């Protein structure tokens, strides 16, 4: 069962693959960083090898643009998973691809050809900050620890099962935090190379994108949402706006317009979708909200 917002704020869903490939629900406590070894957003074989998110450099704006392909707490498809070993893609892992290269030979070739790109071992501060912002969000909303392996080897020494930093099955099963493809059991890839993760984590810990201890709207009671035995359609409250925004963030928004402060059928349908997402069935999934689902929605205090 997943909790917390599932869409990274501002991320494009123009290349959304979850409807095609599904994936397993998780409670993510690990982020794996990759590099695409390309200069543009990959096709990922139509999503067959896609991560949860891809960060694409916008050199003019000096920022990373996020594309989201799966919910944050949904297993994606960027890791090798061998039979008879450990779980990789589905072991509470969210995966992030960084467009660019970690290979010094590729970097030299692209520089000679004049290709605009990021060589991630020497990434500019704005790019490191873009990765840090995502990790800060993952920490604040999903509890992903802002810690990880001390050693991030330079490519190509980072490649292979015997690179000296590849986790054992036991290490992988117990790991929580931020690691690279080069650390993951059963995999051979060496990305993202000698990424300056110490600086990224430093920036993430200093991030003030959200309060460290957000406060949430207390459950107002079932009667707040009802008028007698029927939904309180037409009732106005800022609580409904905040609720609707969280439903959208959870991927359950069914709004054509809004959300807004006046309770409407779209609010009801969206909330019932959220309760089904949590695993409620029958009358338990129907309006009005209950204290359990309300607590999991984490509506900001108004």
C-alpha positions as CSV (number, residue, x, y, z in Angstrom):
1,X,0.0,0.0,0.0
2,X,1.4,3.4,-0.9
3,X,1.0,6.6,1.0
4,X,2.0,10.2,0.4
5,X,1.9,12.2,-2.9
6,X,2.7,10.1,-5.9
7,X,3.5,12.8,-8.5
8,X,6.6,14.9,-8.2
9,X,5.5,18.5,-8.4
10,X,5.9,20.0,-11.8
11,X,6.8,16.7,-13.5
12,X,5.3,16.1,-17.0
13,X,3.3,12.9,-17.5
14,X,3.5,13.2,-21.3
15,X,5.4,9.9,-21.3
16,X,3.3,7.9,-18.8
17,X,3.9,4.1,-18.9
18,X,2.1,2.9,-15.8
19,X,-1.2,2.3,-17.7
20,X,0.7,-0.1,-20.0
21,X,3.0,-1.9,-17.6
22,X,1.2,-1.6,-14.3
23,X,3.9,-2.4,-11.7
24,X,3.6,-3.3,-8.0
25,X,2.6,-1.1,-5.2
26,X,5.4,-0.3,-2.8
27,X,6.3,1.8,0.2
28,X,9.5,3.3,-1.3
29,X,12.5,3.7,1.0
30,X,15.2,3.6,-1.7
31,X,16.0,5.8,-4.7
32,X,18.4,4.4,-7.3
33,X,20.1,7.0,-9.6
34,X,21.0,6.1,-13.2
35,X,22.4,7.9,-16.2
36,X,20.8,7.5,-19.6
37,X,24.0,7.7,-21.6
38,X,22.2,9.8,-24.1
39,X,21.4,13.5,-24.7
40,X,17.6,13.4,-24.9
41,X,14.7,11.8,-23.1
42,X,14.9,8.1,-24.0
43,X,12.1,6.1,-25.5
44,X,12.8,3.3,-23.0
45,X,11.5,0.8,-25.6
46,X,8.0,2.2,-25.3
47,X,8.3,2.1,-21.5
48,X,9.5,-1.5,-21.2
49,X,12.7,-0.3,-19.5
50,X,11.5,3.0,-18.0
51,X,12.3,4.4,-14.5
52,X,9.9,6.2,-12.3
53,X,11.3,9.6,-13.3
54,X,13.7,11.1,-15.8
55,X,15.5,14.4,-15.2
56,X,16.3,16.2,-18.5
57,X,18.6,19.2,-18.6
58,X,17.3,22.6,-19.8
59,X,20.6,24.3,-20.5
60,X,19.0,27.7,-21.3
61,X,17.0,27.8,-18.1
62,X,19.8,26.0,-16.1
63,X,17.3,23.6,-14.6
64,X,16.3,19.9,-14.8
65,X,12.9,19.2,-16.2
66,X,11.2,16.1,-14.7
67,X,9.2,13.6,-16.7
68,X,7.3,11.0,-14.6
69,X,6.5,7.6,-16.0
70,X,5.2,5.7,-13.0
71,X,3.8,6.8,-9.6
72,X,6.6,7.2,-7.0
73,X,5.5,4.2,-5.0
74,X,5.0,2.0,-8.1
75,X,7.7,-0.4,-9.3
76,X,9.3,0.6,-12.6
77,X,11.5,-1.4,-15.0
78,X,15.1,0.0,-15.1
79,X,16.9,-2.7,-13.2
80,X,17.9,-6.3,-14.1
81,X,16.0,-8.8,-12.0
82,X,17.3,-12.4,-12.3
83,X,15.5,-15.5,-11.4
84,X,16.5,-17.2,-8.1
85,X,18.1,-14.1,-6.6
86,X,16.7,-11.0,-4.9
87,X,14.0,-8.6,-5.9
88,X,15.3,-5.4,-7.5
89,X,12.7,-3.3,-9.3
90,X,10.0,-4.2,-6.7
91,X,12.0,-3.9,-3.5
92,X,10.6,-0.6,-2.4
93,X,12.7,1.2,-5.0
94,X,11.9,4.3,-7.0
95,X,14.3,4.9,-9.9
96,X,15.5,8.1,-11.4
97,X,17.4,8.5,-14.7
98,X,19.6,11.5,-15.3
99,X,19.9,12.4,-19.0
100,X,23.6,12.6,-19.8
101,X,26.7,10.4,-19.4
102,X,29.0,9.1,-16.8
103,X,31.5,7.8,-19.3
104,X,34.7,9.9,-19.8
105,X,35.1,8.5,-23.3
106,X,31.6,9.4,-24.3
107,X,32.0,12.8,-22.8
108,X,35.1,13.5,-24.8
109,X,33.4,12.4,-28.0
110,X,30.3,14.5,-27.4
111,X,32.4,17.5,-26.5
112,X,34.3,17.1,-29.8
113,X,31.1,16.9,-31.7
114,X,29.6,20.0,-30.0
115,X,26.7,18.2,-28.3
116,X,25.1,20.0,-25.4
117,X,25.2,17.5,-22.5
118,X,25.9,16.9,-18.9
119,X,28.9,14.8,-17.9
120,X,27.5,13.9,-14.5
121,X,30.9,13.4,-12.6
122,X,31.4,17.2,-13.4
123,X,27.8,18.3,-13.3
124,X,27.2,22.0,-12.7
125,X,25.7,23.1,-9.4
126,X,22.3,23.8,-10.9
127,X,22.0,20.2,-12.1
128,X,23.1,18.8,-8.7
129,X,20.5,21.1,-7.1
130,X,17.8,19.6,-9.4
131,X,18.6,16.1,-8.3
132,X,18.8,17.3,-4.6
133,X,15.3,18.9,-4.9
134,X,13.8,15.6,-5.9
135,X,15.6,13.7,-3.2
136,X,14.5,16.3,-0.6
137,X,10.9,15.8,-1.8
138,X,11.3,12.0,-1.5
139,X,12.7,12.4,2.0
140,X,10.0,14.8,3.2
141,X,7.0,13.0,1.7
142,X,8.1,9.3,1.7
143,X,10.8,9.1,4.3
144,X,13.6,8.1,2.0
145,X,16.8,8.6,4.0
146,X,19.3,11.2,2.7
147,X,22.2,8.7,3.1
148,X,23.9,6.3,0.9
149,X,27.1,4.4,0.0
150,X,30.3,6.4,0.6
151,X,32.0,5.2,-2.6
152,X,30.7,6.1,-6.0
153,X,33.2,4.7,-8.5
154,X,34.2,6.4,-11.7
155,X,33.2,4.6,-14.9
156,X,34.4,2.2,-16.3
157,X,35.8,0.8,-13.0
158,X,32.3,0.9,-11.6
159,X,31.1,-1.6,-14.2
160,X,30.6,-5.3,-13.4
161,X,29.7,-7.6,-10.6
162,X,33.2,-7.4,-9.1
163,X,33.4,-3.6,-8.9
164,X,34.0,-3.8,-5.2
165,X,30.9,-1.8,-4.2
166,X,28.1,-4.0,-5.6
167,X,25.8,-4.9,-2.7
168,X,25.4,-8.5,-1.6
169,X,21.9,-9.9,-1.5
170,X,21.7,-9.3,2.3
171,X,23.0,-5.7,2.0
172,X,20.5,-4.9,-0.8
173,X,17.6,-6.4,1.1
174,X,18.4,-4.2,4.2
175,X,19.4,-1.0,2.3
176,X,17.5,2.2,2.7
177,X,18.5,5.5,1.2
178,X,20.1,6.7,-2.1
179,X,22.4,4.6,-4.2
180,X,23.5,4.2,-7.8
181,X,22.9,1.5,-10.4
182,X,26.5,0.6,-9.8
183,X,25.6,-0.6,-6.2
184,X,22.5,-2.8,-7.0
185,X,22.7,-6.5,-6.7
186,X,22.3,-8.7,-9.8
187,X,23.2,-5.7,-12.0
188,X,26.4,-5.0,-14.0
189,X,25.9,-1.4,-15.0
190,X,28.3,1.2,-13.6
191,X,26.2,4.4,-13.8
192,X,26.0,7.1,-12.6
193,X,29.8,6.9,-12.2
194,X,31.6,9.3,-9.9
195,X,28.6,11.5,-9.2
196,X,29.1,14.1,-6.5
197,X,26.5,12.5,-4.2
198,X,27.9,14.1,-1.1
199,X,27.2,17.5,-2.6
200,X,23.7,16.4,-3.7
201,X,22.8,15.1,-0.3
202,X,24.2,18.3,1.3
203,X,21.9,20.4,-0.9
204,X,18.9,18.1,-0.3
205,X,19.3,18.4,3.5
206,X,19.4,22.1,3.2
207,X,16.4,22.3,0.9
208,X,13.5,24.3,2.1
209,X,11.1,23.2,-0.6
210,X,8.6,22.1,2.1
211,X,8.4,22.5,5.9
212,X,10.4,19.8,7.7
213,X,7.4,19.0,9.9
214,X,4.3,19.8,7.8
215,X,1.0,20.1,9.7
216,X,-2.2,18.5,8.4
217,X,-5.9,19.3,8.5
218,X,-7.5,17.3,11.3
219,X,-10.3,15.0,10.3
220,X,-13.4,17.3,10.6
221,X,-15.8,14.4,11.2
222,X,-18.1,12.6,8.8
223,X,-20.9,15.1,9.3
224,X,-18.8,17.9,7.8
225,X,-19.1,16.1,4.5
226,X,-22.8,15.3,4.7
227,X,-26.2,17.1,4.8
228,X,-28.3,14.6,6.6
229,X,-28.0,11.3,4.8
230,X,-26.7,12.9,1.6
231,X,-23.4,14.5,0.5
232,X,-23.2,18.2,1.3
233,X,-23.1,19.2,-2.3
234,X,-22.7,23.0,-2.7
235,X,-21.1,23.5,0.7
236,X,-18.1,25.9,0.6
237,X,-14.9,25.5,2.6
238,X,-11.1,25.9,1.9
239,X,-10.8,22.4,3.2
240,X,-12.3,21.1,-0.1
241,X,-9.8,22.9,-2.2
242,X,-6.9,21.5,-0.1
243,X,-8.5,18.0,-0.2
244,X,-8.9,18.2,-4.0
245,X,-5.3,19.3,-4.6
246,X,-4.1,16.3,-2.6
247,X,-6.4,14.0,-4.5
248,X,-4.9,15.3,-7.8
249,X,-1.3,14.7,-6.3
250,X,-2.3,11.1,-5.5
251,X,-3.4,10.5,-9.1
252,X,-7.0,10.3,-8.2
253,X,-8.3,13.7,-9.4
254,X,-11.3,13.4,-11.7
255,X,-11.8,17.1,-12.1
256,X,-12.6,18.8,-15.4
257,X,-12.4,22.2,-13.6
258,X,-10.8,22.8,-10.2
259,X,-10.5,21.6,-7.5
260,X,-12.2,24.5,-5.7
261,X,-13.8,25.3,-2.4
262,X,-17.4,24.2,-3.3
263,X,-18.0,20.5,-2.8
264,X,-19.1,18.9,-6.1
265,X,-19.6,15.4,-7.6
266,X,-16.0,15.5,-8.9
267,X,-14.7,15.8,-5.3
268,X,-16.8,12.8,-4.3
269,X,-15.8,10.6,-7.2
270,X,-12.1,11.5,-6.7
271,X,-12.2,10.7,-3.0
272,X,-13.9,7.4,-3.6
273,X,-11.2,6.6,-6.2
274,X,-8.6,7.4,-3.5
275,X,-10.3,5.1,-1.0
276,X,-10.3,2.3,-3.6
277,X,-6.6,2.9,-4.2
278,X,-6.1,2.4,-0.5
279,X,-7.8,-1.0,-0.8
280,X,-11.2,-0.2,0.6
281,X,-14.1,-1.9,-1.0
282,X,-17.9,-1.8,-1.0
283,X,-19.5,0.7,1.4
284,X,-16.1,1.4,2.9
285,X,-14.9,3.0,-0.4
286,X,-17.9,5.3,-0.6
287,X,-18.4,8.9,0.5
288,X,-18.0,10.3,3.1
289,X,-14.3,10.2,4.1
290,X,-13.3,8.4,7.2
291,X,-10.5,9.1,9.6
292,X,-8.2,6.4,8.3
293,X,-8.3,7.5,4.6
294,X,-8.2,11.2,5.7
295,X,-5.0,10.6,7.7
296,X,-3.4,8.9,4.7
297,X,-4.4,11.7,2.3
298,X,-2.4,14.2,4.4
299,X,-4.4,17.3,3.6
300,X,-2.4,20.5,4.5
301,X,-3.8,22.6,7.3
302,X,-5.9,25.5,6.0
